[in-house]
Amino acid sequence: MTLIIDNPTVEQVLRPREMIDALELAARELANGGAINAPPYRVFTPRDGKDYGPKFPKGGNPTHHMFTSLTGAIAGLDVTADRIDSDIVTYVERDGAVLQRRVPGTPDRKFCGLIFLYSSRTGELLAIIHDGYLQKFRVAGTGAVGAKYLARKDARIMGLLGTGWQAQAAVQCMAALGQLERIQLFSPSPGKKESFAEHWSKETGLEIVPVNSAREAVQDADIVYMATNSKDPVVQADWLEPGQFISNVSDVELDLAGWERCDVLVMNRHGRRWMRHAIGGVDVIPEHSRDQYTRPTPIKWDELPLLGDVISGTHPGRTSDEQITGMILRGDGVQFAATGHHIYQRCRELGLGTEIPTDLFLQDERYIP
């Protein structure tokens, strides 16, 4: 039987510490040759914002249907995963920064994002998993693995930029490491940082302190984590301090000079952040022109060590408390293979999820040449 696992079920079984462990395994296997990623891609079709009703973000432009695919395999787990998103996206400008906004495209304001988990032993479809709740822990959990191996051992303070969906998981995953005591939190959205701090302080037991600027969040922090939807830098290079560990949801959140300042810089995977393909050309996609991968820099992106190299000991990682260390975090299919496999196994153990016949997804050999 194939399992359909929806967001409430994922939420029921997901534990941040277990996600961190699964993602650490994924990073190690990718570096050691036991896992592989396909190039990540996005396909854009122009749309008209007028089609999406009165709640469409004010000033949104341009608007596209964006189809995303992240595919990866882990041999030791006998799984291959393809995470797909079928989204309506637009872009708005706020305080001089360009932000990407996902727009609910259906009349009842819903989204489509799925993980297809396959057995690489039999080829069968094991599960279809909603990606929404799992997605934020896939990102933040990888950030936590980076902090585990690249932050100073005495790191106690995190500067957090953002108060949205990804920032929630960042607090939960970093707290799960068991060493943080305080979070310095900034968001430009009026009132959000105060309500966020109050809620997540109670949830995690951490001291979460709203601050007045992004720079104040970074000052004296041991870990700097950027969890925004900005397509422009929210942290500047000259704010960084010796001994910090820096990571991100999107690498454009730190200006390029900031990544260049890192004494030790790793990535969770090599390759471009996205291969973009757009009807009418990709030049109208705002983040396409902001890709740091294509800009002049001394950084040799595809020669950087991987996070898995540090985990497995083939790269030393941090060698001094004075070093600035950084991890550029990019989406990859191996992350979804590991976390999807873990959620699938937990649901099997607990008898959760909706079973449908696997034969619905299989074809008789007489139809296959």
Phi, psi and omega in degrees: 000145175263137181265134167259120186240112183270173183302315179301326178288318175302314181299326181293324187257343186286133175234126184307318182297321179291326175296318179299316180296317179297320181286329174295317176300316181299316180295320179295315181295323179296317180289328185270001177089009179265004180214163183210146173247143166274157176302130179283139182222158175226139179240125186248133174239124181299139177228170179249123181302337181295342182283352191248017168084179187291343180272004177301136184306129181300129178081004183301128181186135353282174178236136181218154157279129182239116177257125185242140174226129173232114185239136178203161181223145174234112187298317184294337178265356181060037181225149168233139181232144171234114176264124178239144170235137175239095192239153163261125181232149173218176185228136178232153178256132177221122180053038177084355180256146178265126181244139174271135178236129172275137185244128175296122190267341183272160180303329178265018171059060177236168185236160178237112175211124189221150171247122175262116183252121184246150168281124176276359176270319183246344184086356183289153172278113182279318187202153166241120189239130170302138186264350192299303183289319180297324187305314185292331178280333173298319179288302185295327178295322176294320175301321179292323175299317177300316179297321180302321186259342188238344174281160174298151181295335180261019180296126182230343186240131176244135168266120184244125176256114179121150179224021183266201183304313181291324180295324177303311181292327178299317178298314183295317182287317178295323177296325182295340177291337173084015181238341181290147175238330188216142174236127174263116194244132173226139169212140178283350181287124184303127175081345187289319183294327180291313180292322178299312182299317181297313183294310188279342170296317179293322183290323189251342185080004178275153171278114180245119189244115174293137179237171192269351182203161176298321180297321179294327177295323182283328186298128177067010177279145175273327178236132175243120182233126183255117185230064183241176172251024181283142174259012175232158180300138173249350177230135181258152185302319186284359174277339187291147184236151178306139176092353183280153168248132186239132171211183199203165162269319176231131187293345177285352179292336172251134180295156187303322179298333177292315176296324179293335179286342184295132176286326175231122181231126179234168174230157173278338172206161174269174176096167181296153180298313176216141163269114186256139178225124186225135171297124183090356178103150186273354185296339180277352179279114190306317185286345182298321181281352183258359182302120181289335181303330185261359184267152179299130182195150174290345182291127175262091192306313186276007173250358178294147174295153176270155174307320179297332176295322178290317180300316184277352176089005178280347170232138187288342184068220178291132177240000180208144177293344181272346183289145166269121179248148181218150173229119174276117187258120179232148179296142173210156183292331180298323176301317181287329175298316182290311183287323176297318177299317181296313180297319178299314180296319179296319179293322176298315180298323187263359180070033182255164182096167180255121182273134171228153185299129178298332181301337178298337183252008182243153181241144175294148184296342179290345177266356184250117184291000000 
